[in-house]
Amino acid sequence: MGSFKSRRTVVAAAIILVFAVIAFRLFQVQILDKEYRITAENNALKYETIYPARGRILDRNGQVIVDNKISYDIMVTPFDVKEFDTLAFCRIFDLDTAFVKDKFREYRLYRRKIGYQSLVFKRQVTSEQYNMFIEKSFLFPGFTGVPRTSRSYPYEGGGNLFGYISEVDADYIKDHPEYKSGDYVGKTGMEEAYETLLRGEKGYNIYLRDAHNRIKEHYKDGEYDKTAVAGTDVTTTIDGTLQAYGEQLMRGKVGSLVAIEPATGEILTMVSSPGIDVNQLSDISKYYKDIVTDPYKPMFNRAVMSPQPPGSVFKLVNGLIGLQEGVLTPETLYGCHRGYVVGNLRVGCHGHPSPINMYQSIMMSCNAYYCYVFRSILDNPKYESVQQGFERWKAYTESFGFGTKLGTDIPGEKAGTMPTVERYDRLHGKGRWRSISIISLSIGQGEIGCTPMHLANLAATIANRGWFYTPHLQKDTPACPIDDRFKERHYTMVDTAHFEEVVKGMELAINYTGGGATATVARIPGIIACGKTGTAQNPHGDDHSVFITFAPKDDPKIAVVAYVENGGFGATWAAPIASLLVEKYLKGEISPERKALEKRVFDGNLMHKVKVRR
Amino acid sequence: MPELNYKKLDWVIIGIYLLLVVFGWMNIFSSSVSEDGFTFSLKEKYVMDLIWVGSALVIGILILFVIPSKVYPAISWPFYALMVFLLVAVAFVGVEVNGSKSWFAIGPFRLQPAEFSKISTAVLLAYLMSKYDFRFSNTRDALRIVLVLALPMLAILLEKETGSALVYLGFLLVCYREGMTGWILVAGLLAILLFILTLIFSPFVAILVLIAITGIAASFYSRRQMLGMPLTVAIVLLLSFLPRLMRVEAFSFLTRFDPEIWLALLAGGTALVLAILYWVRRQRALRNLMLAFLVGLGLIFSVQMVFEKVLKEHQRARIEVLLGIKEDPMGVGYNVHQSLVAIGSGGIAGKGFLGGTQTRFNFVPEQSTDFIFCTIGEEWGFFGTLLVLIAYLTLILRLIGSAEKQKDSFARIYGWCVAMCLLMHVVINISMTIGLMPVIGIPLPLLSYGGSSLWAFTILLFIYLRLDMEKKSF
């Protein structure tokens, strides 16, 4: 290829030319041009972030339930700080001088990393403090105030429901690079679930610094500045008044209270008690330590995170399955003499007439009746083995949502537990268990755990006579439409006709005046409500008090579950609480003859009954 | 086996290599040491860099004295295939760093196959082009070279490492040296020019420039410079008044089309007529010129159309920022501004070792890797940057000179490949830091922090030194 040898000269000349251009440019930049010769101290564009107002949360009636109030973050640019009157500074913001010293020691340590950046010095100071600071700001060079919004809560309630927002930490930023230090993010509850809608979009101003290191003007006349876009308001399905009332009812008790509008699956009220006081919510960091060390775990959203045995309300499910499987009719009679006895096994029951039909069994909550029903489901000759019958039974319960995540829009939702064949095989030996071995399931005890949300969904399903919409907190609005999964009706595996029979029993439980009904305390003047009590045994002390209800019977507007831990009989606490909530929602106020009951509930304090680890 | 003659070892190249590596470490130290002093911890870049430098030297010695040079032509195909495979694989299983997925993570170490594929491509190119019957005029041979270059480039583009892909264009210069027609380079440069003109100014301006270039070229070909050049200038000047003419009432009928459409119709029509005329007269060169003009015209309009219709909003924005049409002070524009201030503030003599404030306060991003030149500029001033430039220039020119002395064409072509790799890296990297080119992330050879880059350039260079030691000079 000798013939192309001369080309090396062409290439070499081109290379030298390119290097000469680069050398000339360096000469220009480093020696000729004064623009770049400015010293390091007065370089730097300064970026000022404008934080958007976070979207508000509205209740189903358009009332604001989570609002914004103005507060200020005090920012510091350590590089610009000169000697200042620390004492006066501390007096304004109610600070310890040691706190200030520590901060500045830290800034010194990391001054290389910090450079000219501004950092948050003190979060969320009040407007009064900010105004005092502004008056004297010339005393504190390097400090500025940035308006931020913090949350305010017009209704007394909803702490767990709303959740809190807090500043992102290093770990969070690592996983979510779209957030920058100083940003807030919803950490729990609705604030977390609707973060993308609520957060809005940050803006920024860009300034130039002059030779005296002072901020001079907007870079290029603000051409590149960006205004902040406020977050979107989210409308919830919550009824603000009802939520506040529900929290009032649950005060002093441990447990949950959930109300759903059956026709839509919209959650009207969701109380987890004890919860976070909304007054602490807006300044969570101050109370955070108290809240996480509180033995009653107020952060824990019991309504969706605490699976417990459902107790007798589960008899409704077994009854429905029995009807569908054809092993039970509403007229089927079973005898009960203070319990169900087979061999040396005994499931106790309370004293009531015998024999009884299905309506009466619901009304009086007979244990023995459901032992018969449950066994006839599992021992059905249609199935080859008890195990097969059990699988069938389990499939029914799953069609009600038990043992599965319902798919709500509430963070941290639990699936609860339903036992499996494998589990019993391990417990009793493979294939060596019979219906009698797992008889506790007939009355909602044993290896079964469901969250209050599951039970509320059961109440809504029965109210609808056999179907439910997945419970949800976001209201369907044109601006923020809900996910399609909330618009799909879920039918259980039980025919809708059978539900009518169970509803009759639930009506009797509250409204039968002939004696023996378990939930007469839940009777509401002028309204026919349906309900079922439950008394869930548990190894940690007194029984849990459970009640599910819906009303009015023929056009259900509200379905409620109350789950009061260690509250004793279902009729003692859960039934009054749930029925008061129903009454409040349907009538707007409590009728005079039930005022005494309301007062008893308000005053009731069961906290001492709940065993907690301190 | 040819006898190894250790006296023939090119000590100048080794000297420059060591100078750059040591100087690189000093600047990495300066840009990454913390205020609180020196700590001997693997978390510190300046400590990690020592490990990379040490291991690179071991690799260099192995290549120089242990691995026989016959190996390279023999393994050129499998080596190349393996690297292309790794390049594609990394796009799927690699870890993502700064938006490009081009790293394999092996424990605490990260390797970037794009750095190493330069070696395999250089070896394979040298192997293919050094075959005795290789001719660029042979379509099969030429196509093979195109493929060998295109495969790794496409794979690297898949990883979004635009900079590393651009480096491969440097191999075209090797091809040029080995007989590829220079028109490809000219056409490439012209295409880039038209592309930039279209986007920065307008298609109208781009067409005017194209007319001017074609006119002048045509007048040279027809040996009528004295007539052709003034005529071209006059025509271009006249045409440039077209948009203004359209604003005059009497010519309002012209506004039916945009000025560039009129211009294209006018000039394109003329070129077409001329092309046919030259074709009939069998003036091949002039005919080709006219056809090239038409292709250029097509290019201008397709750039415009692709840019406005095909590209997405964010892609458009990125190109606009790259070309400086729009500034993005939060992103690219910010980096260049900071980088220029850092280099500019160094002045003639710099602020001295460890004296830089711009780079040490983290104003400049990636200051120990892609923007290491800023630290050099700030702390060592114009003298420092000039020294680095001279070192690179000497290295590259010496490599070319040395390659030309090789009797064995494999060694010659490989040497050229090494030189062109260095050239592309140095020019792209330095131009980016001084605002001559858009910001394209690519390391400065031997100076930047980064094990992959250091290892790759060490291997690249030392393979050549070994070949050189065995040379059968003329």
Interface residues (C-beta under 8 A of the other chain):
Chain A: M1 S3 F4 K5 R7 R8 V10 V11 A12 I15 I16 V18 F19 V21 I22 A23 R25 L26 F27 V29 Q30 I31 D33 E35 Y36 R37 I38 T39 A40 E41 N43 A44 L45 Y47 L109 R111 R112 K113 G115 Y116 Y204 I206 Y219 K220 Y224
Chain B: S34 E35 D36 L173 Y176 R177 E178 G179 G182 E327 D328 P329 M330 Y334 H337 Q338 L340 V341 I343 G344 S345 G346 G347 I348 T357 Q358 R360 F361 N362 F363 G377 G381 F382 T385 L386 L389 Y392 L393 I396 L397 I400 E404 S409 L423 V427 I430 S431 I434 G435 L436
